[in-house]
Amino acid sequence: MIKGIVGCKVKQDMDLQPILLKLKSHAMQYQGFKGMENLVGEENASVVAMVSTWESLEDWVSWAQSTITKEVLRQAKTLLMEEPRVTTYRMFAPAIRWV
């Protein structure tokens, strides 16, 4: 399993929700997409992270590098303080089971 994270800082009073919905709608059409959640910083509401789960790295890369994904992220730039950060993490099973 892969977690793909798009993190950004949103300008004050800007609504990123429509962009996040477009990204999720687009992702739902891709093979290997498992789900997505959007997180807002508790201490700093301008920090937003879109965390998506994918079956494989190839599935994530296919979506992240698609023309539509790049275009939607380009559209978001007017709402953001800086370039979005895109990172990838591989999930692994914990070595210890907590009881």
C-alpha positions in Angstrom: 0.0 0.0 0.0 1.1 3.5 -0.8 0.2 6.8 0.9 0.4 9.8 -1.4 0.4 13.2 0.3 -0.1 16.6 -1.3 0.6 19.2 1.3 0.1 22.9 1.0 -0.3 26.2 2.8 -3.5 28.0 1.8 -3.8 31.8 1.7 -6.1 33.3 4.3 -9.8 33.2 3.5 -9.3 31.0 0.4 -11.5 27.9 -0.1 -9.5 24.9 -1.2 -12.5 22.5 -1.0 -13.5 22.6 -4.7 -9.9 21.8 -5.7 -9.7 18.9 -3.2 -13.0 17.5 -4.5 -11.8 17.7 -8.1 -8.6 15.8 -7.2 -10.6 13.1 -5.4 -13.1 12.8 -8.2 -10.3 12.4 -10.7 -8.5 9.9 -8.4 -11.6 7.7 -8.1 -11.3 6.9 -11.8 -7.8 5.3 -11.4 -6.9 1.7 -10.8 -5.6 1.1 -7.4 -7.2 4.1 -5.7 -8.4 3.0 -2.2 -9.5 6.3 -0.6 -8.6 9.9 0.3 -8.9 12.1 3.3 -8.2 15.8 3.8 -6.5 17.1 6.9 -6.3 20.7 8.2 -3.7 21.7 10.8 -5.2 22.0 14.2 -2.6 24.7 15.3 -2.4 26.4 11.9 -5.5 26.1 9.7 -3.6 27.3 6.6 -1.8 24.0 6.5 -3.8 21.4 4.5 -2.8 17.8 3.5 -4.6 15.6 1.1 -3.7 12.0 2.0 -4.6 9.3 -0.5 -4.2 5.5 -0.4 -3.1 3.5 -3.4 -2.6 -0.2 -4.1 0.8 0.3 -5.7 3.4 2.9 -6.4 2.6 2.6 -10.1 -1.0 3.5 -9.5 -0.1 6.6 -7.4 2.5 7.8 -9.9 0.0 7.3 -12.8 -2.5 9.6 -11.1 0.0 12.1 -9.7 1.7 12.6 -13.1 -1.5 12.7 -15.1 -2.3 15.8 -17.1 -5.6 16.4 -15.2 -3.9 16.2 -11.8 -1.2 18.6 -12.8 -3.8 21.0 -14.3 -5.9 20.9 -11.1 -2.8 21.6 -9.0 -1.9 24.4 -11.3 -5.4 25.9 -10.8 -4.8 25.8 -7.0 -1.7 27.9 -7.2 -3.7 31.2 -6.9 -5.1 29.9 -3.5 -1.7 28.8 -2.1 1.2 30.6 -0.4 3.7 28.3 -2.0 4.1 25.3 -4.3 2.3 22.1 -3.1 4.6 19.4 -1.7 4.0 15.9 -3.1 5.4 13.0 -1.1 5.0 9.3 -1.2 5.2 6.8 1.7 5.0 3.0 1.7 3.0 1.4 4.4 4.5 -1.5 6.3 3.2 -3.9 8.9 4.4 -3.1 12.5 6.9 -5.6 13.9 5.3 -5.6 17.3 1.7 -6.2 18.1 0.3 -4.0 20.9 -2.0 -5.8 23.3 
